Amino acid sequence: MPIFAVDIFLFHRLYMKKTHTFHIPVMGIGFTIDTPLKVAQYGISSVVSLGDDLLAERMREFYCKKLNKPFYSVSKGDIDGRANRLTLYLNLMNEMVKNKFQELKNASFEKGSELTKYFELLPDFSNLKKEYNRMMGESDSSVIEKIQQWLKDNISHGAIDVNIMTKLDKDNYAKGGEKLPQIMNDAHAALRGFANSDLDSGLVLSAGLSPRLYSYVANFEDFFPNENEQVNKKIILKVSDYRSALIQGKFLAKKGIWVTEYRIESGLNCGGHAFATDGYLMGPILEEFKQHKETLISEVHQILNDALMNMGRKKLSKPLDMFITAQGGVGTANEHQFLLDYYKVDRVGWGTPFLLVPEAVNIDENTRVLLQNAGEKDLYLSDVSPIGVPFNTVIGNTKDSERDYNIAAGTPGSSCPSQYLKLYNTEFTDRPICLSSKQYQKLKIAELDAKHLAPAEYKKQYDKITVKTCLCTGLVMTAYTENNLLRKADGEGIAVCPGPNMAYFSKKSTLQEMVDHIYGRINLLNDTYRPNMFIKEIGMYIDYLKKEINDSLDSLNTKKINYFEGFKENLLSGITYYQGLIYEMQEESENIKEHMKKELVNFKKSIELITVPTLERSLL
C-alpha cells in the first residue's frame, strides 16, 4: 500500500522526527552562527551559539542589507541590549528559514532544483526517500502528481536550535559601576533572548548544571507544556553520563520543565572545550542510557507532574517525548548506524567534518586548508582557554600565531575587546578579569618576577600564564572575514576548535558529499589509519590520565589519589565492556574488529602500567 494512504498523524509521529538522522552541533561561535540559513531548508537541524550578541547584531545587519530589509540597531545604551539583539537575530533567521523552505516547496521536481536536492540528501532508508524514489520510477502522471503533493505536504525544515554554555554567565554593571541584577548576567540575558524569540526549537544547555540559570527557565511560559501537552521551546541538555542527566532532569522537572533531549557527548573526543569524565567511556555511558531510558522517563515524569499540579497547572496524561542523541568523534557511516541501531539513539551529531564544508559553515580558506592538512599530531588538547577547561585545537591556527607574536614583542595578552570570559578571577581586582587579558597577564607576570625562580621553573610558570588566548575574538573572526564585515586581513586572528576526527578528513566537500558520507553512499576518509571512535577515545583518556597525574605530583593529596585510582578502574571496566561489544558490530569488517581487539589488549596493558603515586612517594 502506498505510504500516502496510511494515517498521516501516525506517519508524522513515527517518521517525521527523523527526516535526517544527524544534526550539526554548535562549533565555536562564528563558524555556525548562520548555519541554519544554509541547511535548515533541507530538513537538517543545527545549533547556533548565543555567546556573542554583537556578532548576532552584525550578522542581522548583513542579512537585512542582503534582503533589502530595513535595519535598526539596538542601542548600546539599551539596558537589555544583549537579549534584544539575540531575539531580533533569531527572529530574522526564523523568518528567512521559513521563506527559503516555502520557496523550496514551491519548486518543481526537476533535476537540480532545491526540492530535488532535499530528497536526494535524505537517507535511503527513510520513508520519504522511498516514496520519492517510487515517484521517480512511476509512469502514471496522475499517480506522480498525487505522490508529489504528498511529499510536499510531509516535508519539514530543520530546527534552529541554540546553545548557551552555562559557565559563561558573567556579571554585568551599569555605567555608574552598580552591579546589575542577576537576570542581566550574560547567560541569563541569552536565555531571555531565545525565550522572547518566535522560534519553536530547542535550547542546548552545556557545561553542567547551573541552579540559578536552570531556575530562570521557569520564568518563561514557552518552556512549559501547553494545553495540548506540547512544548514550544524545548530544553536540550548536553550531558556526559546518566547520573548527571538524571540529576539535571529532576532538578528542572521540579521547576515544571521537561527535558526533551539528552545530548550525550564524548568527554574528550569532541571539538571545542572538553569536559572529561572520571574515566567513564562513551560506550558504557550510552549502554546505561539504553538500559535505563524508561526509568529516566518515568521518574522525571512523576516529578514533573507533581510540580505542575503544585503550580496549579494541568497534569500531563502521559510522559512527553524524550530523545537521546550522541555526538563526539563519529566518522563513518557504520559508526553512525551502530549508534542508531544498537544504542537506539534518535540522532547523531556530526561536527568537526563539517568544518570542511563551506556550504554549511563560515570557514576562511586559510583555516580550511590548515584543517585539511592537519594530521593526528597537529590536533591536540590545549590549555589555551581562559576558562580553565581543556580546549581542542590545531597547531598553526592564526590566533595562536598572533598570541606568540605578542609574547615575543614583550606584550603578552589580549586587549580583551569582547569581555565575555571575564568570569571568576579576582586575584588582583575587585571585578573578575579574563586570564587571557593584558591586564591579568601583566599583573601575574609581575607577581612571578618577584619570586626570583630558577630559569627553568620561571619559564614553566611564564608559559602557563601566557598560553591563554582570546577565544572571544578568535572564535568569531571567521564569520566576519567570510562575510566581509571586517577589514582585517583574511585568515588573521582566527581560533578554530576541531576534534581529533579532523585528522581523517582532508577534502573540501559539498553539503551533498558530506551527507552522502554520513549515510554511506560515498567515503570521504583519507588514507590515514582511523581507529574506531570508541578506541580513539580510550587513547585520549589514557593520555589525559597520565598528564593529570604528572601535573599533580607537586600537589598530591588523598582525594586526588582516590580519583586517579577510580579513573584507572573505570577505564579498565570500559575496555572489558568493549571486548564484548565488538561481537555486536555486525556491519564492521572482520579486519576492523581484529584491529579493535588488539588495540583493546594493548590499551589494557598501558593502563595497568600507569602507577598512581602515593603520598609517601610524593614527599620523598
N, C-alpha and C positions, 0 to 999 in steps of 0.2 A: 504494500500500500504506500503511495507517495506520502512523504512526511508532511506535506502541506494539508493533508486531510486529517491529521491527528489533532487532538485537543491542543489548541495554541497555548493555553495557560500552562499546561503540563510541560510543553516543549520549552517555554521560557524558563521554567523552574529548573529543568534538568540540564539544559544546554546553553542557554544564552549567557549564563555567568561564565562560560568557558569559551567565548569567542576565540581567544588565544589562551594558551596555557603558560604564557610567560608575561612578565612585566619588566619595565626598565626602572630600576631603583634610582634614587637621587644620587648624583655624582658631583661632589664638590658643591659649588653654588652656581657658578656661571655656566657650567657645561650642560646642565639640564634645565636651566631657568625657563626655557620656552620649548622644551621637547614635546609637550602635549600638542603644540601647534603644528608639529611636524609628523606626529604619528597617531594621534587620537582618532583622526577621521578614518583610520584603517582598523579601528577596534582595539588598538594597543594602548594599555594603561601605562602611565609613567608618573614619576614623582618630582615635584618642584620644591626646592629649598626655600623656606621663608626667612633665611638668615639675614639677607641684605635688602632692606626696604628701598634704599636709594637706587640699587640696581633695578629693582622692580619698577620704580618710577621712570627710570631712563628707558627701560625696555617698553614700557607703556607709551612713552613719547615716540619711540622709534616706530612702533606698530600703528599708532594713531596717524603719524605722518604718511606711513605706507598706505594706509586705508583712506587717506584724506578725511580723517575724523578730527574734530576739534580736540585740543589737548589743553587741560588746565592742571597746572602743577599744584601739589599740596604744599602749602607754605611751610617753611622751616620753623615758623613760629607756632604752627598748629600743635597744641599740646598732645594730641592723639595722632600726630602725623604718621608715625610708623604703621599703626593699624590701618589708617585710612589709605596710605599708599598701597599696602598689600591688598586691601579689599578692592580697590579700583583696578589693580593689575589682574587679579583673579577674575573679576567680572568681565574684563575685556577678553581674557583668554577663553572664558566660558562662552562668550558671545561668538568669538572667532571660530572656536571648535565646532559649535553648533551650526554656524553658517557654512563652514567647509564641509561638514558632514552632510548637510542638506544638499549642497551642490553635488556632492558625490552621489547621493541617492537619486538626484535628478538626471545623472548622466546615463548614457546607454551602455549596453553590454558589448561595446566594440573593443577590439584589440587595442591595448594601450590606454584605455580610459581609466580614470580613477576608480570607478566602480569595479571594473575588471581586476584592477590591482588589489582591491580589498579582498576579493575571493581567492586570488592567486596566492596571497600571503597566508591564508588560513591553513591550519594543519590538515593534512589529507584525511585524518580520521574524524574530523568534525562533521556533524550532520549538515551544517550549512554548506561545507565544501562538497559533500556528496550530492546534495541537491543541485548545486551549481554545475558539477560535472555531468549530472543526469540531464540538466537543461542543455548543456553544450552538445550532448550526443542525441538530443531529441530532434525529430524531423517535423513533427506536427506543430504548425505555427500557433494554434490555439493553446496547446499544452505548454509550449515555450513561453507564451505570454503570461499564462497563469502562474508558472513557476517563477518567472522573473518578478512578477508583482509580489509573490510570496517572499522571495528572497529580499526584496527591497523593504518589505514591511517588517522583516525579522532581523535585520542587522542593527547593530548598536555601536556607538563610538566608545573609545576607551575612556577611562576615568582620568580626571585631572586631580590626582592626589597631591598632598602637600606634606612637607616634613619639617618638624621642629626638634632640634636637639635640646632636651630638657635642661642640660647643664648650662646652656647659653642663655641665661636669664639675668643678664646684667641689670643692676640698679641704675636708675636714671635720676637726673637732678634738674630742677628749674634753673633759670638764668641767675637767680639770686643765690644759688647754692643750696636751696632747700631740697632735701630728698623727696622725690615723688612717691606716691602710694605704690604698693606692691604691684597693683594691676597695670602700672605703667612700665614695669620691667620688660626687657626685650622679648622673652618667650611668651609672657602673658599678652603683650601687645600683638605679637604674631598670631597667637591663638585667636584673639579677638578679630584680627583682620580676616582670618579664614571664616570664623563664625558669622561675621557680618556680610560675607560674600554670598552670591547667589549660586554657588557651587553645590552640587549634590554628589559629594565624593568623600574620600577618606583623609583623616589627619593621622599621619605617621608620627608617633612619639618615640624617639630613640634616645639612647644613652642612660636609660634607667628611670626608676620611679622618682617623681618629684611630687611629694604630697601637696604642696601649695598649688602647683600648676594643675595637677590632676583634679584637685578640688575646684579649681576655677572653671573647668569644663562645664560643671553643673550650672553655671550662670546663663547658659545659652540653650534655648528651647530645642533647637535643631538636633542636638545630641541625644534627646530623649525619644523614646518610641512615641509615634503619633497615634491617632485614633484607629488607624489601620494596622497598627503594630509594625510599622516600618520606621526606619531611622534615616533622616535626610542626610545628616552629616555623621559619618562613621568614624569610630576610633580604631586605628591600626597600631598595635604595639610591636615594636621591634624587640625581640627577646632573645636571650642566649640559652635558656633552659626552661624546663617545665615548671620547676618550683617558682621561678621568678614570674612566669606567666600566670600561675595560679594566684600568687600574692597580689600582683598588679590587677588582675581581672577582678578579684574580690574587692580590692580597695575601690575601684571605680564603680563596681556594682552597688556598693553601699551608698554611693552618691546618686544612684539611679541611672548609671551609664553602663551600657553594654559594650564589650569589646567585640567588634565584628571580625577582626582578623588578628591572628598572632603570626608575625613575620619572623621566622627563625633564621638568624644569620650566623655563619661561622664566626667564631671569636677572632680568628687571625687570618683565615684565607678569604679575605674580603678587600674592598677598596676603602680608602679614607681612614678614619680613626678606627683602631682595632681594640675592641673590649674583650680581652682574653678571659676565658672561663678558668676555673681551677683545675684544668686538665681534662674537662669533660669534652668529648669529641662529638662532632655533628651527628654521626650515625646513631649512637646511643641516645642522643637527645631527641632526634626525630622518632626513634623507636618508642620512647616514653610518651611523646605526644600521640603517636599512633595508638598505643595501648590504652591511654587514659583520656582521650578526647571526649568521650561520652561523659566521663566523670567530671571533667572540666566544665562541660556544658551544663550538666545538671546542678552541680554545686553553685556555680556562678548565677545560673538562672533563679535558683531559690533565693539567694541573697538579693538579687535584683528585684524580684517580685515583692519581697518583704519591704525593701526600700521604697519602691514605687507606692505601695499601699500606705506606708507611713507618711508619704508626702501627699497623700490624697489623690494619687494618680491611678489610672486604670491598671489592674493586674493583667499580665500577659497570659493568653490562653495556652501558649507553648513557647519554648525557647526560640529566640531569634536566630537567624543564620549565623554560623561561626565558621570561619575559614582558617586553614593552616597553610601557610606558604613558606617557602625556603629559598635562601639565596646565599651565595658565597662560594666562589671557585668552580661553579658548574661550567663545563666547557665542551661537552659533547652531547649529541642527541641521545645516546644511550644513558648517560648520567641523568639527563633531563627526564627521560621517560621512566627511569628507575625510581626517581623521587615521586613521580606521579603514581606509578603502579604499585610499588612496594610500600612506600610510606603514606600513600593516599593523600599527598599534599594537593591543594587545589590549584596552585600555580607556582612557577619557579621564577626567581629574579635573575636576570642577565644584565650585569652592569658593565664591567671592565671591557669586554669585547666591543661594546657599542662606542667606545672612545675612538674606534677606527671607522665609524660610520658618520661622516659629516652630515649626511642627510637627516640624522636623528639628534645630533648634539652640536654644541658650539665647540669647535676644536680648531685651533690655528695650525697651519701646515707644519711649522717648525716642531711643535709639540707632537703632532700626529706622527711625523717621521721619526722623532725620538722614540715614541712608543712602538712603532713598527719594528725598529731595530733593537729594541731592548731585549736582553737575554735574562736568564734566571738570576745572574749575579748583579744585574743592573737594578732589579726591583727588590726593595728592601723595606724592612720595618724600621722607621727612623724615630728620632727624638725631637723632630723639628717643631712639633705642635706646642704652642704656648699654653694649652690647657692641661699639659702633663699626661697625655694619653698617647701611646704609640701610634704612629701615622704611616700608612703605606704610601710610598712614593718611588720615584725613579731617579737614578743618578743622571745628572746633566740637565735637569729642569732649570729654566732660566731664573726662577725665583731664588733658588739656592745659589746660582751664579751671582745674582745681584747682592745677596747677603754676604757671600765670600768677598766680593769686591769692596763692600763697606768695611768688612773686618780688616782687610789688607790696607785700606786707606786710614785705618785708625778711628773709624766712626761706626762701630757696630750698632746694630739695632735698626728698627723701623721708626719712621716719624709717627706711626700709629694714626693714620687718617680716618679710619672707619670706627675703631674703638669698640668693636663688638665683643672682643675677647678680654676686656678689662674686667675680670671676674672676681678673683679671690685674693690676690696678693696685696697685702698691706704692710710689708716689711719696712718700707721707707715712707709711706704716705698714709694719710687718713682714708682716702678713697682708693679702691683697687686700681692697679695699673697692670698692663699686659707684659708678660715675660719677654716678648719679642721687641718691646719698645726701646728706643734710645734712652728714654728716661730711666727705665728699670736697669738696663744693662750697664749704663754708665755708673749708677749707684752701686750695683752689685760688684762691678769690677774694682771700684774704689775700695769697697769692703775687702775684696780679695787681695788687693795690693797691700793693705795694712797688715796682712797675716805673714808676709815675708816667707812664703813657702819655697821649697826647693823647686828648681825649674820644671822638672817632670810633673810634679804634683800641681804646680801652678798652671801649666798648660792644660792638664786634665780638667781642672776646675774652670779655667777660662773657656775652654771649648764647650763645656757643659752649659755655660751661660749663653754663649754667642751662637750656638747651634739653632736656637729658636728663630723661626722665621714668621713673617707676617702672612698668615693664611687668609685673613680678611680680604686683602687686596689680591693675593696670589690666586685664590680660587674663583675670583670673579673676572679676572682680567681678560680671559679668552672670550667672554661674552661681549666685552667692549671692543676688542680688536676685530672680531669677526663680523660685527655689525656696524663697524666704523663709527663708534661712539666716543672714541678716544684718539688723540693724535699721537699716542705713544707708538714707537716702532713695533711692528708686528712681531709677536713672539717674546717680547721682553717682560720680565717680572711675572711669569706665569707658573704657578704651582699646580701640580697635577697629582692625582691620588689613585693610580691604578692598583688593582690587586695583583698578586703573583701570576694569575692566569694570563696576563698580558704577554708573558714570555712565549706563549704557544700560538699567538696570533700575530701575523706580520703583513697582512694585506689590507690596504684601504678597501672598504667594502660598501656596497649599496645596502639600503634597507632590505631589499628583496634577498640579496645574498646572505645577509646575517640571519634573517628569519628562516631562509632555506636551510642554513647550517643548524639552527636550533631544532628544526623538525627533521633533520637527517636527509634532506634532499640533495645537499652538497656538503663538502668538507672544506672548511677554511683553516684548519690547523696547519702550522708549518711543519718542517721535518724534525724539529726538536722533540726528543722523547718527552712525553707528557704523562706523569703519573696520574692515576685516578684521583678525583677530587678529595676523597677521604684519606688516601695515602699522603697526598701533598700536605694536608692539614696536620697530620701526625708529625711529619718532619719539621714543620714550623713550630709546633708546640714543644718539641724536644729542644730545638734551638732557643726558644723563648725561656724554657726552664733553666737551661744552662746559663744563659745570660742573667736571669734573675738571681740565681744562686751566687754567681760571681760578683754581681753588683751589691749583694747584701753581706759580703764577708766582713765588712767593717762595722756592720750594724746588726749582727745576728742576735736573735732572741728566740725564746721558746715558741712563740707564736709563728714566727717565720719558719722555723724548723718543721713544725707540725704541718704548715702549709705546703712546704716542699715535699714532705713525705706523702701527704694526701694527693698532691699533684701527680707524683710518680704512680701511685696506686690507681688513680683514675685513668692515666694513660695506658697502663698495663691492662686494666679491665676493658678499655676501649679496643685494644688490639685483640683480645680474646673474642670480643663481640664480632669484630670484622672477619676474623678467621672462620667464623660460622656463616657470616653474611655472604661471603664470596659464592657459596653454593646457591644463593638465591638470585644471583646476577645472570639470568638466563640469556640475555641479549649480548653480554660481553663475550669476546672470543676467548678460547682456551689459553691463547698466548698471553692476553692481558691478565687473566685470572692467575696464571702461573707467576707472572711478574708480581702481582699483588701478594701472593703467598710468600714469595721470597723476601719482598720488602718488609712485610709484617714481621717475619722472623728476625730480620736484621734490626728493625726498629726495637723489637723487644729486647734484644741483646744490648742495644745502645742505652735504653732506659735503665736496664738493670745495672749497667756500669756507671751510671750517674751517682756520685757519692754526695749525700746531703751532709754537710759539716755539722759537727756537734758544738755545743757551747764551749766545751773543754778545748777542742781543737782551734776554735776561733780565738781563744785567749792566749794561745801559745805564740 
